Amino acid sequence: MTETQLKQHPVILTRTGAVNQRLALRFSKLGFRTFAWPAFTIRLPEDETPVVKRFSDLSDIDLVLLVSPASVAAVAHWVDHWPSHVTLATVGEGTARVARAAWGESVPIIYPAGDAAHSGSEALMAELRKRGIPSRVLICRGQTGREWLSEELLSEGADVQKLMCYERLPLQLTVQQEDELREAMKGPAPVTYITSSEAIVSLLRAVHPVEGAWEWITSGAVVVIHPRSESKVLEAGFHLVRMSSPIDDEVEKNVIACAEGLG
């Protein structure tokens, strides 16, 4: 395959936040037609009163679970430092790094070490079991979230509270974006970068108004960063799947490998 043929495969990027724009710029400079379609847009809740009230007194909380970088960014809007008795927890090393950037290197954080493939709720729960299940847990998240971890903590005797500290607005394509999608569908199938199971559903719903779009997308390839997402994209209809770390260089390498695999 020539370089020109390789770059005829569009790249669809669905990460949330600034990293998606960074990747979009990277692939555009490489010559790929790039669609930066974050699966979710993050905003603070319209009614901040419950969040302000909850963070005003954390005397009844031992551990605060931050489920993603978005939850760190949202919580940092209200919390500039943590009480000494509070420990933070994240489901992966990447979110832990974001938390340290927000609140300093000295803040205690529990997280599963390793790359994205070794992160997630199950890995964090194993880490908590090794250290001792906390008695009182506050989970900071969006309107909804995976319930597995909270259910496991409850089964272990923990008191669990859930706080909606940000809102996730699912992807909705504009008329112009739908037209660009239809135009792209006249050419080779894309490589899609998906970082969560929920992003799959968001993307599916967003392209639904464009007839044949999902079939075109799934006829291409997909890059994921977690084994759980790998099984979900296979269920959604993809056949060519590659695992990657979320590091930009690795994402680039795996997207290009997928484009080569599509021929």
Residue pairs with C-beta under 8 A, 6 or more apart in sequence:
1 260
1 263
3 31
6 256
6 259
6 260
7 30
7 31
7 32
7 33
7 259
8 33
8 187
8 188
9 32
9 188
9 189
9 190
9 191
9 220
9 258
9 259
9 262
10 32
10 33
10 34
10 35
10 184
10 187
10 188
10 190
10 191
11 27
11 32
11 33
11 34
11 35
11 190
11 191
11 192
11 193
11 255
12 35
12 37
12 190
12 191
12 192
12 193
12 203
12 217
13 20
13 23
13 24
13 27
13 34
13 35
13 36
13 37
13 38
13 193
14 20
14 37
14 38
14 39
14 171
14 192
14 193
14 194
14 195
14 199
14 202
14 203
15 23
15 38
15 39
15 193
15 195
16 38
16 39
16 40
16 41
16 42
16 70
16 168
17 38
17 42
17 69
17 70
17 73
19 246
19 248
20 36
20 38
21 36
22 248
23 36
23 193
23 248
23 251
24 34
24 36
26 248
26 252
27 34
27 252
27 255
28 34
30 252
32 259
33 184
35 177
35 180
35 181
35 184
35 190
37 171
37 173
37 177
37 203
37 206
38 171
39 170
39 171
39 194
39 196
39 198
39 199
39 202
39 203
40 142
40 168
40 169
40 170
40 171
40 198
40 199
40 202
41 168
41 169
41 171
42 70
42 73
42 74
42 142
42 166
42 167
42 168
42 169
43 166
43 167
43 169
44 74
44 77
44 165
44 166
44 167
45 51
45 164
45 165
45 166
45 167
46 167
48 78
50 163
50 164
51 78
51 163
51 164
51 165
52 78
54 138
54 161
54 163
55 75
55 78
55 79
58 64
58 82
58 83
58 86
58 138
59 83
60 136
61 86
61 136
61 137
61 138
61 161
62 85
62 86
62 87
62 134
62 135
62 136
62 137
63 86
63 87
63 88
63 89
63 110
63 134
63 136
63 137
63 138
64 75
64 82
64 86
64 87
64 88
64 89
64 137
64 138
64 140
65 88
65 89
65 90
65 91
65 124
65 137
65 138
65 139
65 140
65 149
66 72
66 75
66 88
66 89
66 90
66 95
66 99
66 140
67 90
67 91
67 95
67 139
67 140
67 141
67 145
68 91
68 95
68 141
69 94
69 95
69 98
70 142
70 166
70 168
71 95
71 140
71 141
71 142
71 165
71 166
72 90
72 95
72 98
72 99
72 102
73 98
73 102
73 166
74 140
74 165
74 166
75 140
75 165
76 102
76 103
78 165
79 103
80 103
81 103
82 88
82 103
82 107
87 108
87 109
87 110
87 134
88 99
88 103
88 107
88 108
88 109
88 110
89 109
89 110
89 111
89 124
89 128
90 96
90 99
90 109
90 110
90 111
90 124
91 111
91 112
91 119
91 120
91 121
91 123
91 124
91 149
92 111
92 112
92 116
92 119
92 120
92 123
93 111
93 112
93 113
93 114
93 115
93 119
94 116
94 119
94 246
95 111
96 109
96 111
99 107
99 109
100 107
100 109
110 124
110 127
110 128
110 131
111 119
111 124
111 127
112 118
112 119
112 120
112 123
112 124
112 126
112 127
114 123
115 245
116 225
116 226
116 245
116 246
117 225
117 226
117 227
117 243
117 245
119 226
120 226
120 228
121 146
121 148
121 149
121 152
122 148
124 149
125 149
125 152
125 153
128 134
128 153
129 156
133 153
133 156
133 157
133 158
134 158
135 157
135 158
135 159
136 158
136 159
136 161
137 150
137 153
137 158
137 159
137 160
137 161
138 161
138 162
138 163
139 145
139 149
139 150
139 160
139 161
139 162
139 163
140 163
140 165
141 162
141 163
141 164
141 165
141 166
142 164
142 165
142 166
142 167
142 168
143 164
143 167
143 168
145 162
150 160
150 162
153 160
154 160
170 202
170 205
170 206
171 202
171 203
171 205
171 206
172 206
173 181
173 206
173 207
173 209
173 210
178 209
178 210
181 207
181 210
181 213
182 210
182 213
184 190
185 210
185 212
185 213
185 216
188 220
188 262
189 216
189 217
189 219
189 220
189 221
189 262
190 216
190 217
190 220
190 221
191 220
191 221
191 222
191 223
191 255
191 258
191 259
191 262
192 203
192 217
192 220
192 221
192 222
192 223
192 238
193 222
193 223
193 251
193 255
194 200
194 203
194 222
194 223
194 224
194 229
194 233
195 224
195 225
195 226
195 229
195 246
196 226
196 229
197 228
197 229
197 232
200 229
200 232
200 233
200 236
203 217
204 214
204 236
207 213
207 214
207 217
208 214
214 237
215 237
218 236
218 237
218 238
218 239
220 238
220 240
220 258
220 262
221 238
221 240
221 241
221 242
221 258
221 259
221 261
221 262
222 233
222 238
222 240
222 241
222 242
222 258
223 241
223 242
223 243
223 244
223 251
223 254
223 255
223 258
224 230
224 233
224 241
224 242
224 243
224 244
225 243
225 244
225 245
225 246
227 243
230 241
230 243
233 241
234 241
240 258
240 261
240 262
242 254
242 257
242 258
242 261
243 254
244 250
244 251
244 253
244 254
245 251
